[in-house]
Amino acid sequence: MAIAPTPVPRQAWSVLIVSTLAFTVCFMVWMMFGVIGIPLKKSLGLSATEFGLLTATPVLTGSLIRVPLGIWTDKYGGRIVMTLLMAATVPAIWLMSYATAFWHFLVIGLFVGLAGGSFSVGTPYVARWFPRSRQGMAMGVYGAGNSGSAVNKFVAPALLAVGGWALVPQVYAAVMLGTVILFWLGSSSDPKHLVPSHVKFSDQLHMLKDPKVLKYCQYYSIVFGGYVAMALWMVQYYVGEFGLSIQTAALLAACFSLPGGVLRALGGVLADRFGAHQVTWWVLWVSWICLFLLSYPQTELTIATVDGPKTFHVGLNVYLFTALMFILGIAWAFGKASVFKYIGDDFPHNIGTVSGIVGLAGGLGGFVLPIMFGALMDLTGIRSSAFMLMYGVVWVSLIWMYWTEVRKTEMMGDKAPASPLSRSFVR
């Protein structure tokens, strides 16, 4: 006999909609330097490493604040924390249009980066409005706000063409202010969702000792940290590697950013259906294949033949490169959702705190990786060295998952996990 699904109140859907909109705008602001950084790199005469630092600076703040934001969300509620967080970024976004020196952008970028902490607020906020069987979907839909990275790639180049780079932060500040008002009007609070007041800060951080949390941090440093880093890096990569204009490069880079954000909701549904482990395992293997192919640099290969030496060109053209990035974006969208399904399953009473810790790891990946991309390119002169680095990181996660999860899974017998087909017959 089938069990009727737990009904979801209408209020929950309203919270999910306005929270997803708010996160989309926050992510759009967070990724701003991925586009306006290109004219700034030229005008300020930045190296590849300095460009990586410029794009990564907002990611640092958005990462470091994720743990306290997750804890405050558990204690005070997502509505008030999200509203105050977004309102705090508006002055910094506006001031960026008046910056003139490299250090100005770095300092202001630290305050603009607060917007990136919104993930650790909205994830537990929306999850608690839904039954456990639907939390993967809810967190996946909210996480689809990552598509703000793609929105930035559509909007920012258009604003650049109209009024230069300074127009971008001015428009984004106005959009953020409007979003603050809309979120407050459409969201709600429920005292039952708050962590009891007797829970101490040290108690909430106790799960840092849990090895599962460290493992989920590693996974998330790829599917989210790698996503953020690539989203920031791709426009200038297209411009440098294929000689495209900023507008065309941003459009093609959105082929990675858009599915990497929007399809996170589908990843949540798949994680609910097949389990977090199975989805994450396949995500890592697809990532491994794509990054292996993307790592190969443009190469002139000379071979000695009976008719003399012949030279062949080996390398990805812009179409194959974009296709592989599109597949990688889809895989990482599913992975971002499946990692948080792990958290919802293993830590149902501390979603805010654990999501903050894991989000911190992912965000720090998004901060460190662009700087490493730039340093590797300055050191080797090979643009695809960014993908070589990510390929190695994925290898670490695959080995870790095999030894801690796959190797311990019984594939045959009574304890073997049921296949999706067998589960459908049981119903």
Helices and strands as residue ranges (DSSP letters): H 10-30, H 33-44, H 48-64, H 66-76, H 78-95, G 96-98, H 102-112, G 113-117, H 118-127, G 132-134, H 135-143, G 144-147, H 148-163, H 167-186, G 191-193, H 201-204, G 206-209, H 211-223, H 225-242, H 246-262, H 264-274, H 276-294, E 299-305, E 308-314, H 318-346, H 351-380, H 385-401, I 402-406, H 420-426
